[in-house]
Amino acid sequence: MQSARKLSNIQLELLKMFSFDLSEEQLIEIKGLLTNYFGEKITDQMDKLFEENNWGDEQIEKWSKEHMRTKYED
């Protein structure tokens, strides 16, 4: 049996904020807002990583030619 996990701070805050039912349209809109928010955070972190390592188009091209998959073993 799996033990109960503690809710994260964001889960608790969202539960407090949305203790009422939303329309399907509102729910989709809020999911979009959250997706955009976290997408921007990821983009900012990637931009920072590229800047810190002086990576550019040449590095991306190099990565595109690498074979990085590994064989899955049971």
PDB file of N, CA, C and O in Angstrom:
ATOM      1  N   MET A   1       0.844  -1.187   0.000  1.00  0.00           N
ATOM      2  CA  MET A   1       0.000   0.000   0.000  1.00  0.00           C
ATOM      3  C   MET A   1       0.881   1.240   0.000  1.00  0.00           C
ATOM      4  O   MET A   1       1.884   1.294   0.712  1.00  0.00           O
ATOM      5  N   GLN A   2       0.516   2.217  -0.782  1.00  0.00           N
ATOM      6  CA  GLN A   2       1.307   3.435  -0.898  1.00  0.00           C
ATOM      7  C   GLN A   2       0.923   4.406   0.209  1.00  0.00           C
ATOM      8  O   GLN A   2      -0.258   4.577   0.511  1.00  0.00           O
ATOM      9  N   SER A   3       1.931   5.044   0.818  1.00  0.00           N
ATOM     10  CA  SER A   3       1.645   6.006   1.875  1.00  0.00           C
ATOM     11  C   SER A   3       1.148   7.313   1.268  1.00  0.00           C
ATOM     12  O   SER A   3       1.477   7.647   0.129  1.00  0.00           O
ATOM     13  N   ALA A   4       0.356   8.043   2.038  1.00  0.00           N
ATOM     14  CA  ALA A   4      -0.180   9.319   1.575  1.00  0.00           C
ATOM     15  C   ALA A   4       0.936  10.341   1.468  1.00  0.00           C
ATOM     16  O   ALA A   4       1.805  10.432   2.336  1.00  0.00           O
ATOM     17  N   ARG A   5       0.897  11.106   0.389  1.00  0.00           N
ATOM     18  CA  ARG A   5       1.904  12.141   0.198  1.00  0.00           C
ATOM     19  C   ARG A   5       1.343  13.480   0.649  1.00  0.00           C
ATOM     20  O   ARG A   5       0.149  13.747   0.518  1.00  0.00           O
ATOM     21  N   LYS A   6       2.210  14.299   1.173  1.00  0.00           N
ATOM     22  CA  LYS A   6       1.838  15.640   1.598  1.00  0.00           C
ATOM     23  C   LYS A   6       1.644  16.501   0.350  1.00  0.00           C
ATOM     24  O   LYS A   6       2.404  16.383  -0.611  1.00  0.00           O
ATOM     25  N   LEU A   7       0.640  17.356   0.362  1.00  0.00           N
ATOM     26  CA  LEU A   7       0.409  18.262  -0.754  1.00  0.00           C
ATOM     27  C   LEU A   7       1.481  19.345  -0.764  1.00  0.00           C
ATOM     28  O   LEU A   7       1.954  19.777   0.287  1.00  0.00           O
ATOM     29  N   SER A   8       1.854  19.773  -1.955  1.00  0.00           N
ATOM     30  CA  SER A   8       2.849  20.840  -2.075  1.00  0.00           C
ATOM     31  C   SER A   8       2.209  22.185  -1.730  1.00  0.00           C
ATOM     32  O   SER A   8       0.987  22.293  -1.621  1.00  0.00           O
ATOM     33  N   ASN A   9       3.036  23.190  -1.562  1.00  0.00           N
ATOM     34  CA  ASN A   9       2.515  24.520  -1.230  1.00  0.00           C
ATOM     35  C   ASN A   9       1.621  25.071  -2.347  1.00  0.00           C
ATOM     36  O   ASN A   9       0.636  25.752  -2.065  1.00  0.00           O
ATOM     37  N   ILE A  10       1.948  24.788  -3.588  1.00  0.00           N
ATOM     38  CA  ILE A  10       1.113  25.273  -4.697  1.00  0.00           C
ATOM     39  C   ILE A  10      -0.222  24.541  -4.725  1.00  0.00           C
ATOM     40  O   ILE A  10      -1.253  25.145  -5.017  1.00  0.00           O
ATOM     41  N   GLN A  11      -0.211  23.256  -4.426  1.00  0.00           N
ATOM     42  CA  GLN A  11      -1.467  22.504  -4.394  1.00  0.00           C
ATOM     43  C   GLN A  11      -2.382  23.036  -3.294  1.00  0.00           C
ATOM     44  O   GLN A  11      -3.583  23.205  -3.502  1.00  0.00           O
ATOM     45  N   LEU A  12      -1.812  23.294  -2.139  1.00  0.00           N
ATOM     46  CA  LEU A  12      -2.613  23.824  -1.033  1.00  0.00           C
ATOM     47  C   LEU A  12      -3.191  25.196  -1.361  1.00  0.00           C
ATOM     48  O   LEU A  12      -4.356  25.471  -1.076  1.00  0.00           O
ATOM     49  N   GLU A  13      -2.373  26.048  -1.958  1.00  0.00           N
ATOM     50  CA  GLU A  13      -2.835  27.393  -2.314  1.00  0.00           C
ATOM     51  C   GLU A  13      -3.931  27.348  -3.366  1.00  0.00           C
ATOM     52  O   GLU A  13      -4.913  28.086  -3.275  1.00  0.00           O
ATOM     53  N   LEU A  14      -3.772  26.490  -4.361  1.00  0.00           N
ATOM     54  CA  LEU A  14      -4.798  26.364  -5.393  1.00  0.00           C
ATOM     55  C   LEU A  14      -6.098  25.800  -4.824  1.00  0.00           C
ATOM     56  O   LEU A  14      -7.186  26.200  -5.239  1.00  0.00           O
ATOM     57  N   LEU A  15      -5.987  24.885  -3.887  1.00  0.00           N
ATOM     58  CA  LEU A  15      -7.195  24.356  -3.246  1.00  0.00           C
ATOM     59  C   LEU A  15      -7.946  25.458  -2.501  1.00  0.00           C
ATOM     60  O   LEU A  15      -9.175  25.517  -2.541  1.00  0.00           O
ATOM     61  N   LYS A  16      -7.198  26.331  -1.821  1.00  0.00           N
ATOM     62  CA  LYS A  16      -7.833  27.452  -1.115  1.00  0.00           C
ATOM     63  C   LYS A  16      -8.473  28.428  -2.098  1.00  0.00           C
ATOM     64  O   LYS A  16      -9.598  28.881  -1.889  1.00  0.00           O
ATOM     65  N   MET A  17      -7.749  28.747  -3.170  1.00  0.00           N
ATOM     66  CA  MET A  17      -8.228  29.743  -4.126  1.00  0.00           C
ATOM     67  C   MET A  17      -9.439  29.257  -4.905  1.00  0.00           C
ATOM     68  O   MET A  17     -10.329  30.041  -5.233  1.00  0.00           O
ATOM     69  N   PHE A  18      -9.474  27.968  -5.198  1.00  0.00           N
ATOM     70  CA  PHE A  18     -10.516  27.434  -6.065  1.00  0.00           C
ATOM     71  C   PHE A  18     -11.353  26.398  -5.324  1.00  0.00           C
ATOM     72  O   PHE A  18     -11.461  25.245  -5.741  1.00  0.00           O
ATOM     73  N   SER A  19     -11.936  26.835  -4.229  1.00  0.00           N
ATOM     74  CA  SER A  19     -12.781  25.935  -3.454  1.00  0.00           C
ATOM     75  C   SER A  19     -14.209  25.914  -4.005  1.00  0.00           C
ATOM     76  O   SER A  19     -15.149  25.549  -3.299  1.00  0.00           O
ATOM     77  N   PHE A  20     -14.360  26.304  -5.255  1.00  0.00           N
ATOM     78  CA  PHE A  20     -15.648  26.310  -5.936  1.00  0.00           C
ATOM     79  C   PHE A  20     -15.452  25.734  -7.332  1.00  0.00           C
ATOM     80  O   PHE A  20     -14.332  25.676  -7.841  1.00  0.00           O
ATOM     81  N   ASP A  21     -16.548  25.310  -7.941  1.00  0.00           N
ATOM     82  CA  ASP A  21     -16.467  24.739  -9.280  1.00  0.00           C
ATOM     83  C   ASP A  21     -16.284  25.829 -10.322  1.00  0.00           C
ATOM     84  O   ASP A  21     -16.855  26.913 -10.213  1.00  0.00           O
ATOM     85  N   LEU A  22     -15.494  25.533 -11.317  1.00  0.00           N
ATOM     86  CA  LEU A  22     -15.288  26.427 -12.449  1.00  0.00           C
ATOM     87  C   LEU A  22     -15.944  25.828 -13.675  1.00  0.00           C
ATOM     88  O   LEU A  22     -16.169  24.620 -13.754  1.00  0.00           O
ATOM     89  N   SER A  23     -16.244  26.684 -14.620  1.00  0.00           N
ATOM     90  CA  SER A  23     -16.753  26.170 -15.894  1.00  0.00           C
ATOM     91  C   SER A  23     -15.590  25.501 -16.626  1.00  0.00           C
ATOM     92  O   SER A  23     -14.425  25.742 -16.309  1.00  0.00           O
ATOM     93  N   GLU A  24     -15.914  24.665 -17.599  1.00  0.00           N
ATOM     94  CA  GLU A  24     -14.875  23.995 -18.379  1.00  0.00           C
ATOM     95  C   GLU A  24     -13.994  25.024 -19.088  1.00  0.00           C
ATOM     96  O   GLU A  24     -12.782  24.841 -19.198  1.00  0.00           O
ATOM     97  N   GLU A  25     -14.608  26.102 -19.567  1.00  0.00           N
ATOM     98  CA  GLU A  25     -13.867  27.171 -20.240  1.00  0.00           C
ATOM     99  C   GLU A  25     -12.873  27.833 -19.284  1.00  0.00           C
ATOM    100  O   GLU A  25     -11.725  28.080 -19.655  1.00  0.00           O
ATOM    101  N   GLN A  26     -13.306  28.117 -18.065  1.00  0.00           N
ATOM    102  CA  GLN A  26     -12.415  28.717 -17.065  1.00  0.00           C
ATOM    103  C   GLN A  26     -11.275  27.781 -16.708  1.00  0.00           C
ATOM    104  O   GLN A  26     -10.130  28.207 -16.563  1.00  0.00           O
ATOM    105  N   LEU A  27     -11.595  26.512 -16.568  1.00  0.00           N
ATOM    106  CA  LEU A  27     -10.580  25.516 -16.237  1.00  0.00           C
ATOM    107  C   LEU A  27      -9.511  25.444 -17.330  1.00  0.00           C
ATOM    108  O   LEU A  27      -8.317  25.394 -17.033  1.00  0.00           O
ATOM    109  N   ILE A  28      -9.935  25.439 -18.576  1.00  0.00           N
ATOM    110  CA  ILE A  28      -8.995  25.411 -19.700  1.00  0.00           C
ATOM    111  C   ILE A  28      -8.138  26.675 -19.703  1.00  0.00           C
ATOM    112  O   ILE A  28      -6.932  26.610 -19.939  1.00  0.00           O
ATOM    113  N   GLU A  29      -8.760  27.820 -19.442  1.00  0.00           N
ATOM    114  CA  GLU A  29      -8.028  29.085 -19.413  1.00  0.00           C
ATOM    115  C   GLU A  29      -6.964  29.093 -18.315  1.00  0.00           C
ATOM    116  O   GLU A  29      -5.839  29.537 -18.548  1.00  0.00           O
ATOM    117  N   ILE A  30      -7.304  28.614 -17.142  1.00  0.00           N
ATOM    118  CA  ILE A  30      -6.349  28.579 -16.026  1.00  0.00           C
ATOM    119  C   ILE A  30      -5.223  27.594 -16.305  1.00  0.00           C
ATOM    120  O   ILE A  30      -4.066  27.874 -15.992  1.00  0.00           O
ATOM    121  N   LYS A  31      -5.544  26.449 -16.888  1.00  0.00           N
ATOM    122  CA  LYS A  31      -4.491  25.499 -17.275  1.00  0.00           C
ATOM    123  C   LYS A  31      -3.527  26.152 -18.257  1.00  0.00           C
ATOM    124  O   LYS A  31      -2.315  25.955 -18.171  1.00  0.00           O
ATOM    125  N   GLY A  32      -4.073  26.934 -19.194  1.00  0.00           N
ATOM    126  CA  GLY A  32      -3.235  27.646 -20.154  1.00  0.00           C
ATOM    127  C   GLY A  32      -2.335  28.670 -19.482  1.00  0.00           C
ATOM    128  O   GLY A  32      -1.162  28.800 -19.831  1.00  0.00           O
ATOM    129  N   LEU A  33      -2.886  29.392 -18.520  1.00  0.00           N
ATOM    130  CA  LEU A  33      -2.083  30.371 -17.787  1.00  0.00           C
ATOM    131  C   LEU A  33      -0.928  29.701 -17.051  1.00  0.00           C
ATOM    132  O   LEU A  33       0.203  30.185 -17.080  1.00  0.00           O
ATOM    133  N   LEU A  34      -1.223  28.585 -16.391  1.00  0.00           N
ATOM    134  CA  LEU A  34      -0.176  27.865 -15.664  1.00  0.00           C
ATOM    135  C   LEU A  34       0.862  27.288 -16.622  1.00  0.00           C
ATOM    136  O   LEU A  34       2.060  27.320 -16.342  1.00  0.00           O
ATOM    137  N   THR A  35       0.399  26.763 -17.748  1.00  0.00           N
ATOM    138  CA  THR A  35       1.323  26.224 -18.745  1.00  0.00           C
ATOM    139  C   THR A  35       2.244  27.317 -19.260  1.00  0.00           C
ATOM    140  O   THR A  35       3.452  27.107 -19.367  1.00  0.00           O
ATOM    141  N   ASN A  36       1.692  28.474 -19.578  1.00  0.00           N
ATOM    142  CA  ASN A  36       2.502  29.594 -20.051  1.00  0.00           C
ATOM    143  C   ASN A  36       3.490  30.058 -18.997  1.00  0.00           C
ATOM    144  O   ASN A  36       4.647  30.340 -19.311  1.00  0.00           O
ATOM    145  N   TYR A  37       3.049  30.141 -17.752  1.00  0.00           N
ATOM    146  CA  TYR A  37       3.923  30.573 -16.659  1.00  0.00           C
ATOM    147  C   TYR A  37       5.137  29.655 -16.534  1.00  0.00           C
ATOM    148  O   TYR A  37       6.276  30.123 -16.507  1.00  0.00           O
ATOM    149  N   PHE A  38       4.891  28.354 -16.458  1.00  0.00           N
ATOM    150  CA  PHE A  38       5.996  27.419 -16.294  1.00  0.00           C
ATOM    151  C   PHE A  38       6.837  27.312 -17.561  1.00  0.00           C
ATOM    152  O   PHE A  38       8.045  27.084 -17.482  1.00  0.00           O
ATOM    153  N   GLY A  39       6.217  27.472 -18.723  1.00  0.00           N
ATOM    154  CA  GLY A  39       6.970  27.493 -19.974  1.00  0.00           C
ATOM    155  C   GLY A  39       7.946  28.659 -20.018  1.00  0.00           C
ATOM    156  O   GLY A  39       9.084  28.502 -20.459  1.00  0.00           O
ATOM    157  N   GLU A  40       7.506  29.828 -19.563  1.00  0.00           N
ATOM    158  CA  GLU A  40       8.387  30.996 -19.509  1.00  0.00           C
ATOM    159  C   GLU A  40       9.544  30.769 -18.541  1.00  0.00           C
ATOM    160  O   GLU A  40      10.674  31.169 -18.821  1.00  0.00           O
ATOM    161  N   LYS A  41       9.272  30.135 -17.410  1.00  0.00           N
ATOM    162  CA  LYS A  41      10.333  29.845 -16.437  1.00  0.00           C
ATOM    163  C   LYS A  41      11.378  28.913 -17.040  1.00  0.00           C
ATOM    164  O   LYS A  41      12.578  29.116 -16.852  1.00  0.00           O
ATOM    165  N   ILE A  42      10.932  27.906 -17.754  1.00  0.00           N
ATOM    166  CA  ILE A  42      11.858  26.969 -18.396  1.00  0.00           C
ATOM    167  C   ILE A  42      12.683  27.692 -19.462  1.00  0.00           C
ATOM    168  O   ILE A  42      13.895  27.499 -19.554  1.00  0.00           O
ATOM    169  N   THR A  43      12.021  28.520 -20.259  1.00  0.00           N
ATOM    170  CA  THR A  43      12.729  29.274 -21.293  1.00  0.00           C
ATOM    171  C   THR A  43      13.780  30.186 -20.676  1.00  0.00           C
ATOM    172  O   THR A  43      14.901  30.265 -21.180  1.00  0.00           O
ATOM    173  N   ASP A  44      13.435  30.874 -19.596  1.00  0.00           N
ATOM    174  CA  ASP A  44      14.390  31.749 -18.912  1.00  0.00           C
ATOM    175  C   ASP A  44      15.599  30.967 -18.417  1.00  0.00           C
ATOM    176  O   ASP A  44      16.736  31.422 -18.549  1.00  0.00           O
ATOM    177  N   GLN A  45      15.353  29.789 -17.847  1.00  0.00           N
ATOM    178  CA  GLN A  45      16.458  28.971 -17.343  1.00  0.00           C
ATOM    179  C   GLN A  45      17.338  28.452 -18.481  1.00  0.00           C
ATOM    180  O   GLN A  45      18.561  28.404 -18.348  1.00  0.00           O
ATOM    181  N   MET A  46      16.725  28.069 -19.587  1.00  0.00           N
ATOM    182  CA  MET A  46      17.504  27.608 -20.738  1.00  0.00           C
ATOM    183  C   MET A  46      18.327  28.749 -21.324  1.00  0.00           C
ATOM    184  O   MET A  46      19.487  28.554 -21.686  1.00  0.00           O
ATOM    185  N   ASP A  47      17.736  29.937 -21.419  1.00  0.00           N
ATOM    186  CA  ASP A  47      18.482  31.105 -21.911  1.00  0.00           C
ATOM    187  C   ASP A  47      19.690  31.379 -21.023  1.00  0.00           C
ATOM    188  O   ASP A  47      20.780  31.673 -21.513  1.00  0.00           O
ATOM    189  N   LYS A  48      19.485  31.280 -19.727  1.00  0.00           N
ATOM    190  CA  LYS A  48      20.580  31.506 -18.768  1.00  0.00           C
ATOM    191  C   LYS A  48      21.672  30.444 -18.952  1.00  0.00           C
ATOM    192  O   LYS A  48      22.859  30.770 -18.949  1.00  0.00           O
ATOM    193  N   LEU A  49      21.279  29.195 -19.109  1.00  0.00           N
ATOM    194  CA  LEU A  49      22.226  28.105 -19.301  1.00  0.00           C
ATOM    195  C   LEU A  49      23.032  28.297 -20.583  1.00  0.00           C
ATOM    196  O   LEU A  49      24.246  28.095 -20.592  1.00  0.00           O
ATOM    197  N   PHE A  50      22.357  28.688 -21.667  1.00  0.00           N
ATOM    198  CA  PHE A  50      23.052  28.918 -22.930  1.00  0.00           C
ATOM    199  C   PHE A  50      24.030  30.084 -22.800  1.00  0.00           C
ATOM    200  O   PHE A  50      25.147  30.028 -23.314  1.00  0.00           O
ATOM    201  N   GLU A  51      23.601  31.134 -22.112  1.00  0.00           N
ATOM    202  CA  GLU A  51      24.472  32.296 -21.946  1.00  0.00           C
ATOM    203  C   GLU A  51      25.697  31.957 -21.092  1.00  0.00           C
ATOM    204  O   GLU A  51      26.816  32.340 -21.432  1.00  0.00           O
ATOM    205  N   GLU A  52      25.489  31.250 -20.002  1.00  0.00           N
ATOM    206  CA  GLU A  52      26.594  30.891 -19.100  1.00  0.00           C
ATOM    207  C   GLU A  52      27.623  29.997 -19.791  1.00  0.00           C
ATOM    208  O   GLU A  52      28.813  30.067 -19.484  1.00  0.00           O
ATOM    209  N   ASN A  53      27.168  29.157 -20.724  1.00  0.00           N
ATOM    210  CA  ASN A  53      28.057  28.206 -21.387  1.00  0.00           C
ATOM    211  C   ASN A  53      28.469  28.647 -22.792  1.00  0.00           C
ATOM    212  O   ASN A  53      29.137  27.906 -23.513  1.00  0.00           O
ATOM    213  N   ASN A  54      28.062  29.864 -23.174  1.00  0.00           N
ATOM    214  CA  ASN A  54      28.371  30.390 -24.507  1.00  0.00           C
ATOM    215  C   ASN A  54      27.943  29.434 -25.621  1.00  0.00           C
ATOM    216  O   ASN A  54      28.654  29.255 -26.609  1.00  0.00           O
ATOM    217  N   TRP A  55      26.771  28.825 -25.445  1.00  0.00           N
ATOM    218  CA  TRP A  55      26.228  27.940 -26.452  1.00  0.00           C
ATOM    219  C   TRP A  55      25.435  28.758 -27.461  1.00  0.00           C
ATOM    220  O   TRP A  55      24.871  29.798 -27.122  1.00  0.00           O
ATOM    221  N   GLY A  56      25.395  28.291 -28.682  1.00  0.00           N
ATOM    222  CA  GLY A  56      24.626  28.956 -29.727  1.00  0.00           C
ATOM    223  C   GLY A  56      24.167  27.953 -30.756  1.00  0.00           C
ATOM    224  O   GLY A  56      24.026  26.764 -30.468  1.00  0.00           O
ATOM    225  N   ASP A  57      23.936  28.440 -31.953  1.00  0.00           N
ATOM    226  CA  ASP A  57      23.431  27.588 -33.031  1.00  0.00           C
ATOM    227  C   ASP A  57      24.371  26.432 -33.339  1.00  0.00           C
ATOM    228  O   ASP A  57      23.923  25.333 -33.666  1.00  0.00           O
ATOM    229  N   GLU A  58      25.663  26.676 -33.235  1.00  0.00           N
ATOM    230  CA  GLU A  58      26.632  25.601 -33.522  1.00  0.00           C
ATOM    231  C   GLU A  58      26.475  24.442 -32.546  1.00  0.00           C
ATOM    232  O   GLU A  58      26.548  23.279 -32.940  1.00  0.00           O
ATOM    233  N   GLN A  59      26.258  24.759 -31.273  1.00  0.00           N
ATOM    234  CA  GLN A  59      26.085  23.711 -30.263  1.00  0.00           C
ATOM    235  C   GLN A  59      24.797  22.935 -30.508  1.00  0.00           C
ATOM    236  O   GLN A  59      24.768  21.712 -30.368  1.00  0.00           O
ATOM    237  N   ILE A  60      23.744  23.640 -30.870  1.00  0.00           N
ATOM    238  CA  ILE A  60      22.469  22.977 -31.156  1.00  0.00           C
ATOM    239  C   ILE A  60      22.618  22.038 -32.344  1.00  0.00           C
ATOM    240  O   ILE A  60      22.105  20.919 -32.330  1.00  0.00           O
ATOM    241  N   GLU A  61      23.323  22.497 -33.366  1.00  0.00           N
ATOM    242  CA  GLU A  61      23.574  21.661 -34.547  1.00  0.00           C
ATOM    243  C   GLU A  61      24.374  20.414 -34.160  1.00  0.00           C
ATOM    244  O   GLU A  61      24.090  19.315 -34.638  1.00  0.00           O
ATOM    245  N   LYS A  62      25.369  20.591 -33.297  1.00  0.00           N
ATOM    246  CA  LYS A  62      26.179  19.457 -32.829  1.00  0.00           C
ATOM    247  C   LYS A  62      25.304  18.449 -32.083  1.00  0.00           C
ATOM    248  O   LYS A  62      25.410  17.244 -32.311  1.00  0.00           O
ATOM    249  N   TRP A  63      24.450  18.937 -31.199  1.00  0.00           N
ATOM    250  CA  TRP A  63      23.552  18.049 -30.455  1.00  0.00           C
ATOM    251  C   TRP A  63      22.619  17.293 -31.394  1.00  0.00           C
ATOM    252  O   TRP A  63      22.309  16.125 -31.158  1.00  0.00           O
ATOM    253  N   SER A  64      22.176  17.948 -32.448  1.00  0.00           N
ATOM    254  CA  SER A  64      21.218  17.310 -33.358  1.00  0.00           C
ATOM    255  C   SER A  64      21.829  16.106 -34.074  1.00  0.00           C
ATOM    256  O   SER A  64      21.103  15.239 -34.560  1.00  0.00           O
ATOM    257  N   LYS A  65      23.147  16.052 -34.138  1.00  0.00           N
ATOM    258  CA  LYS A  65      23.827  14.956 -34.825  1.00  0.00           C
ATOM    259  C   LYS A  65      24.283  13.850 -33.866  1.00  0.00           C
ATOM    260  O   LYS A  65      24.756  12.803 -34.308  1.00  0.00           O
ATOM    261  N   GLU A  66      24.141  14.078 -32.566  1.00  0.00           N
ATOM    262  CA  GLU A  66      24.577  13.083 -31.576  1.00  0.00           C
ATOM    263  C   GLU A  66      23.526  12.002 -31.402  1.00  0.00           C
ATOM    264  O   GLU A  66      22.323  12.249 -31.488  1.00  0.00           O
ATOM    265  N   HIS A  67      24.011  10.817 -31.160  1.00  0.00           N
ATOM    266  CA  HIS A  67      23.134   9.691 -30.837  1.00  0.00           C
ATOM    267  C   HIS A  67      23.237   9.473 -29.331  1.00  0.00           C
ATOM    268  O   HIS A  67      24.229   8.928 -28.847  1.00  0.00           O
ATOM    269  N   MET A  68      22.220   9.894 -28.593  1.00  0.00           N
ATOM    270  CA  MET A  68      22.296   9.869 -27.137  1.00  0.00           C
ATOM    271  C   MET A  68      21.409   8.803 -26.508  1.00  0.00           C
ATOM    272  O   MET A  68      21.365   8.685 -25.284  1.00  0.00           O
ATOM    273  N   ARG A  69      20.715   8.039 -27.312  1.00  0.00           N
ATOM    274  CA  ARG A  69      19.849   6.998 -26.761  1.00  0.00           C
ATOM    275  C   ARG A  69      20.689   5.847 -26.229  1.00  0.00           C
ATOM    276  O   ARG A  69      21.737   5.511 -26.780  1.00  0.00           O
ATOM    277  N   THR A  70      20.213   5.261 -25.164  1.00  0.00           N
ATOM    278  CA  THR A  70      20.885   4.093 -24.615  1.00  0.00           C
ATOM    279  C   THR A  70      19.934   2.907 -24.703  1.00  0.00           C
ATOM    280  O   THR A  70      18.715   3.070 -24.749  1.00  0.00           O
ATOM    281  N   LYS A  71      20.507   1.730 -24.726  1.00  0.00           N
ATOM    282  CA  LYS A  71      19.714   0.515 -24.809  1.00  0.00           C
ATOM    283  C   LYS A  71      19.039   0.282 -23.467  1.00  0.00           C
ATOM    284  O   LYS A  71      19.684   0.342 -22.420  1.00  0.00           O
ATOM    285  N   TYR A  72      17.751   0.019 -23.501  1.00  0.00           N
ATOM    286  CA  TYR A  72      16.989  -0.284 -22.300  1.00  0.00           C
ATOM    287  C   TYR A  72      17.187  -1.742 -21.955  1.00  0.00           C
ATOM    288  O   TYR A  72      17.009  -2.622 -22.797  1.00  0.00           O
ATOM    289  N   GLU A  73      17.554  -1.989 -20.718  1.00  0.00           N
ATOM    290  CA  GLU A  73      17.712  -3.367 -20.256  1.00  0.00           C
ATOM    291  C   GLU A  73      16.799  -3.608 -19.078  1.00  0.00           C
ATOM    292  O   GLU A  73      16.678  -2.762 -18.192  1.00  0.00           O
ATOM    293  N   ASP A  74      16.156  -4.765 -19.065  1.00  0.00           N
ATOM    294  CA  ASP A  74      15.251  -5.124 -17.951  1.00  0.00           C
ATOM    295  C   ASP A  74      16.041  -5.485 -16.721  1.00  0.00           C
ATOM    296  O   ASP A  74      15.459  -5.813 -15.687  1.00  0.00           O
TER     297      ASP A  74
END
